[in-house]
């Protein structure tokens, strides 16, 4: 569906504006007419630049959505009408992007749009999971419960994301530190050693390579900066392309050290989301279709989407998922038990809790494993350069002494 900005007259003759989603313009017009609105202007909302360098739009974080969901659930539980609650929360939200979206959602709902369509107009803010839970709560008359489940789900998802960031931040920092130290040595330290070595002394290939690199960086710094920027841009561009993304998705779960952590976090996120959707009354197939994309793995999502087709043919969830290499036997066995006993959401919660604890434990172990590895790598880089620089000096001293 595409987002459309509209300007209409309501039954009281007031001009209102907002945004809705539709497959095309005629469908958007029909939706507005069903809301009792007369269309003045309707046009497709232009996509804003996604460049992080130029965009002024503040990103809506998981913490923002968690707080909003809890506050909205509390206000609905207190008997405050939905539109009034959303409008109130839009005014007190500290995030300008969320504040603007909530203001439009409140106006759309006041104009007659259902809550699900109003939230669906902002797919960059509210995920498929969020929309599905809103729809379930709206249809089943249990919006407060759905929002509370959503806030719990989002909070636990934030914990997993923080654990993954904690595990990957140390090697990133160490890598940047090692790179900076290496450049400083090439620019400032190598020339000092080069002057101390007699001009007529023949140096080994490694030392000569370091001398040449140092001289090149000092004489042509702009070229080196440009080359580094181009390499980084090409690297980022490749992995953002379809080919690069496919390559990354197909191999990230198989990586040594980090692969098992990513797999555990993916399974934890998927089972937690599926449990939330099923507990909210979402049909199995629709729940699987919504939970797959939120897992964070295209491989798992493709497995789940294929499984939905077999489930529609009458197969069980466990029997379809166990044929893949993504889900461990423990997960499919727990799903099978849940299907047989009618307690699938509760058992999925147990699986999610288990893997969330595994992610936490594994990331702590990773930090203690990565630290010595990083120190060894830095030692080899810096120590190798120092050995290459000192070797000609030792050779010259030995030759002079002889």
C-alpha positions in Angstrom: 0.0 0.0 0.0 1.0 3.6 -0.6 0.6 6.6 1.8 -1.6 9.4 0.6 -2.0 12.9 2.0 -5.5 14.3 1.9 -7.4 17.5 2.6 -11.2 17.0 3.0 -14.4 18.6 4.3 -16.2 16.8 7.1 -20.0 16.8 7.7 -19.7 19.9 9.8 -18.0 21.8 6.9 -14.6 21.9 8.6 -11.4 21.4 6.6 -9.3 18.5 7.9 -6.1 16.9 6.6 -4.2 13.8 7.3 -2.7 10.7 5.8 -4.0 7.2 4.9 -2.8 4.2 3.0 -4.3 2.6 -0.1 -3.4 0.6 -3.1 -4.3 3.4 -5.5 -6.0 6.8 -5.7 -9.6 5.4 -6.3 -9.3 3.2 -3.3 -8.1 6.2 -1.2 -11.0 8.3 -2.4 -13.5 5.4 -1.6 -12.0 5.1 2.0 -12.5 8.9 2.5 -16.0 8.8 1.3 -16.8 5.9 3.6 -15.6 8.1 6.4 -18.1 10.8 5.4 -15.6 13.2 4.0 -15.6 15.2 0.8 -12.2 15.2 -0.9 -10.6 18.6 -1.7 -7.1 17.4 -2.4 -5.5 14.0 -2.5 -1.9 13.2 -3.5 0.7 10.5 -2.9 3.0 11.2 0.0 6.5 11.6 -1.4 9.2 9.4 0.2 11.7 11.4 2.1 15.4 11.0 1.6 16.7 8.1 3.6 20.2 9.5 3.9 21.3 9.7 7.5 23.5 12.7 6.6 20.8 15.0 5.3 17.6 13.8 7.0 16.2 16.1 9.8 13.6 13.5 10.9 14.3 12.0 14.3 14.1 8.2 14.4 11.4 6.7 16.6 13.1 4.3 19.0 11.9 1.1 20.6 11.9 3.0 23.9 9.6 5.7 22.5 7.1 3.0 21.3 7.3 1.1 24.6 6.5 4.2 26.6 3.7 5.2 24.2 2.1 1.8 24.3 2.1 1.6 28.1 0.7 5.1 28.5 -2.0 4.5 25.9 -3.0 1.2 27.6 -3.2 3.0 30.9 -5.4 5.8 29.6 -7.7 3.4 27.8 -8.0 1.3 31.0 -9.0 4.5 32.8 -11.9 4.9 30.4 -10.5 7.8 28.3 -11.6 7.6 24.6 -8.9 6.4 22.2 -8.8 9.6 20.1 -8.5 11.8 23.2 -5.8 9.5 24.6 -3.7 9.5 21.4 -4.1 13.3 21.0 -3.0 13.9 24.6 0.1 11.6 24.1 1.0 13.3 20.9 1.3 16.6 22.7 3.5 15.3 25.4 5.8 13.1 23.3 9.4 14.2 23.3 10.1 12.7 19.9 8.9 15.2 17.2 8.5 12.5 14.5 6.2 10.4 16.8 4.4 13.5 18.0 3.5 14.5 14.4 2.4 11.0 13.5 0.2 10.6 16.6 -1.4 14.0 15.9 -2.3 12.8 12.4 -3.5 9.4 13.7 -5.8 11.1 16.2 -7.3 13.4 13.5 -7.8 10.4 11.1 -9.6 8.4 13.8 -11.8 11.4 14.7 -12.7 11.7 11.0 -14.0 8.1 11.0 -10.9 6.0 10.0 -10.5 2.8 12.0 -7.5 2.6 14.3 -5.7 0.0 12.3 -5.7 2.0 9.0 -4.6 5.1 10.9 -1.6 3.4 12.4 -0.9 1.6 9.0 -0.2 5.0 7.4 3.1 5.1 9.2 4.9 1.8 8.4 8.3 3.3 9.2 7.3 3.9 12.8 4.8 1.0 13.5 5.9 -2.4 12.4 3.7 -5.2 11.1 3.7 -6.7 14.6 2.4 -3.4 16.0 -0.3 -3.1 13.4 -1.4 -6.7 13.8 -1.7 -6.3 17.5 -3.6 -3.0 17.1 -6.0 -4.7 14.6 -6.5 -7.7 17.0 -7.2 -5.5 19.9 -9.6 -3.3 17.9 -11.6 -6.1 16.5 -11.6 -8.2 19.7 -12.4 -5.3 22.0 -9.2 -5.9 24.0 -7.0 -3.0 22.9 -5.7 -2.4 26.4 -4.4 -6.0 26.7 -2.9 -5.9 23.2 -1.0 -2.7 24.0 0.3 -4.1 27.3 1.6 -7.2 25.4 3.1 -4.9 22.8 5.0 -2.9 25.4 6.4 -6.1 27.0 7.4 -7.4 23.6 9.1 -4.2 22.7 11.0 -4.0 26.0 12.3 -7.5 25.7 13.3 -6.8 22.1 15.3 -3.8 23.3 17.1 -6.0 25.8 18.2 -8.4 23.0 19.3 -5.5 20.8 21.3 -4.0 23.7 23.0 -7.4 24.3 24.0 -7.8 20.6 25.4 -4.2 20.6 27.3 -4.9 23.7 28.9 -8.0 22.1 29.9 -6.1 18.9 30.9 -2.7 20.3 34.2 -3.9 21.9 35.7 -5.3 18.6 34.6 -2.2 16.8 36.2 0.1 19.3 39.4 -1.9 19.3 39.5 -2.0 15.5 39.2 1.7 15.3 41.8 2.2 18.0 44.3 -0.1 16.3 43.7 1.7 12.9 44.4 5.1 14.4 47.5 3.9 16.3 48.8 2.3 13.1 48.3 5.5 11.1 49.9 7.7 13.8 53.0 5.3 13.8 53.2 5.5 10.0 53.1 9.3 10.0 55.1 10.2 13.1 57.2 7.2 14.2 58.4 5.7 10.9 60.2 8.9 9.7 62.3 9.0 12.9 63.5 5.4 12.4 64.1 6.0 8.7 66.5 8.9 9.5 68.4 6.7 11.9 69.1 4.1 9.3 72.1 4.7 6.9 71.0 5.6 3.4 73.3 3.0 1.8 71.9 0.2 4.0 69.8 -2.3 2.2 66.6 -3.1 4.1 64.3 -6.1 3.9 61.1 -6.1 1.8 58.7 -5.6 4.8 60.6 -2.6 6.1 60.8 -1.0 2.7 57.1 -1.5 2.3 56.5 0.3 5.6 58.8 3.2 4.5 57.1 3.5 1.2 53.6 3.5 2.8 54.7 6.1 5.3 56.1 8.4 2.7 53.0 8.0 0.5 50.7 8.9 3.4 52.7 11.9 4.3 53.1 13.3 0.8 49.6 12.5 -0.5 47.2 12.5 2.5 44.2 13.7 0.5 44.5 10.8 -1.9 44.7 8.3 0.9 41.7 9.8 2.7 39.8 9.7 -0.6 40.8 6.0 -1.2 39.7 5.1 2.4 36.4 6.9 1.9 35.8 5.1 -1.4 36.6 1.7 0.1 34.2 2.3 3.0 31.5 3.6 0.6 31.9 0.6 -1.7 31.8 -1.8 1.2 28.6 -0.2 2.7 27.0 0.1 -0.8 27.7 -3.6 -1.6 26.1 -4.8 1.6 23.1 -2.5 1.1 22.6 -3.9 -2.4 20.4 -7.0 -3.1 23.5 -9.2 -3.8 25.4 -8.0 -0.8 22.4 -8.3 1.5 21.7 -11.8 0.3 25.3 -12.8 0.8 25.2 -11.4 4.3 21.9 -12.9 5.3 22.9 -16.4 4.0 26.2 -16.4 5.9 25.7 -14.3 9.1 24.1 -17.2 11.0 27.1 -19.4 10.1 29.8 -17.0 11.2 32.3 -18.3 13.8 31.9 -16.7 17.3 29.1 -14.2 16.4 26.9 -16.6 14.3 25.5 -18.6 17.3 24.6 -15.3 19.1 22.8 -13.9 16.1 20.9 -17.2 15.6 19.8 -17.3 19.3 18.7 -13.7 19.2 16.7 -14.3 15.9 14.9 -17.3 17.4 14.2 -15.4 20.7 12.7 -12.5 18.7 10.6 -14.7 16.4 9.2 -16.9 19.2 8.4 -13.9 21.4 6.7 -12.1 18.6 4.7 -15.2 17.5 3.6 -15.8 21.1 2.5 -12.2 21.4 0.4 -12.4 18.2 -1.2 -15.8 19.0 -2.0 -14.7 22.6 -3.6 -11.6 21.0 -6.0 -13.7 19.0 -4.3 -13.4 15.6 -4.8 -16.5 13.4 -1.8 -18.8 13.0 -1.0 -18.1 9.4 -1.3 -14.4 9.8 0.7 -14.5 13.0 3.5 -16.4 11.2 3.5 -14.0 8.3 3.9 -11.1 10.7 6.4 -12.7 13.0 8.8 -13.8 10.2 9.9 -10.3 9.0 10.3 -9.1 12.6 12.9 -11.8 13.4 15.8 -10.0 11.8 16.8 -12.8 9.5 15.7 -13.2 5.8 16.7 -16.9 6.0 14.3 -17.5 8.9 11.6 -15.3 7.3 11.8 -17.3 4.0 11.6 -20.5 6.0 8.5 -19.3 7.8 6.8 -18.0 4.7 7.3 -21.4 3.0 5.9 -23.1 6.2 2.7 -21.0 6.0 1.8 -22.5 2.7 2.1 -26.0 4.1 0.1 -25.0 7.2 -2.7 -23.8 4.9 -2.6 -27.3 3.4 -3.3 -28.8 6.8 0.2 -29.5 8.1 1.2 -28.6 11.7 3.6 -25.8 12.5 6.2 -28.1 14.1 6.3 -30.5 11.2 6.9 -27.7 8.7 9.5 -25.9 10.7 11.6 -28.9 11.7 12.4 -29.6 8.0 14.5 -26.4 8.0 18.1 -26.1 9.2 17.3 -22.8 11.0 15.3 -24.1 14.0 17.0 -26.3 16.6 15.1 -29.6 17.5 14.3 -28.1 21.0 12.3 -25.3 19.4 10.3 -27.5 17.1 9.7 -30.1 19.8 8.3 -27.3 22.2 6.1 -26.1 19.4 4.8 -29.6 18.8 4.0 -30.0 22.5 2.3 -26.6 22.5 0.1 -27.5 19.5 -0.9 -30.8 21.0 -1.8 -29.3 24.4 -3.3 -26.0 23.2 -0.7 -24.0 25.1 1.4 -22.8 22.2 1.7 -19.1 23.2 2.9 -20.1 26.8 5.5 -22.5 25.5 6.7 -20.1 22.9 7.2 -17.6 25.7 9.3 -20.3 27.5 11.4 -20.8 24.4 11.9 -17.0 24.0 13.0 -16.7 27.7 15.4 -19.5 27.3 17.1 -18.0 24.2 17.1 -14.5 25.7 19.0 -15.9 28.7 21.3 -17.7 26.3 22.0 -14.5 24.4 22.8 -12.7 27.6 25.1 -15.5 28.8 26.9 -15.9 25.4 27.5 -12.2 25.0 29.2 -12.0 28.4 31.4 -14.9 27.4 32.1 -13.3 24.1 33.5 -10.2 25.7 36.0 -12.3 27.8 36.9 -14.2 24.6 37.3 -11.2 22.3 39.5 -9.1 24.6 42.6 -11.4 24.5 42.1 -12.0 20.7 41.9 -8.3 20.1 45.1 -7.7 22.2 46.9 -10.4 20.3 45.9 -8.9 16.9 47.0 -5.4 18.0 50.2 -6.8 19.4 51.0 -8.5 16.1 50.3 -5.4 14.1 52.2 -3.0 16.2 54.9 -5.5 17.3 55.4 -6.5 13.6 55.9 -2.9 12.6 58.4 -2.3 15.4 60.4 -5.4 14.6 60.5 -4.4 10.9 61.8 -0.9 11.9 64.3 -2.1 14.5 65.8 -4.8 12.3 67.8 -2.5 10.0 69.1 -0.5 13.0 70.4 -3.7 14.6 71.9 -4.7 11.3 73.6 -1.4 10.9 75.0 -1.5 14.5 76.2 -5.0 14.0 77.9 -4.1 10.7 79.6 -1.0 12.3 80.8 -3.0 15.3 82.2 -5.6 13.0 
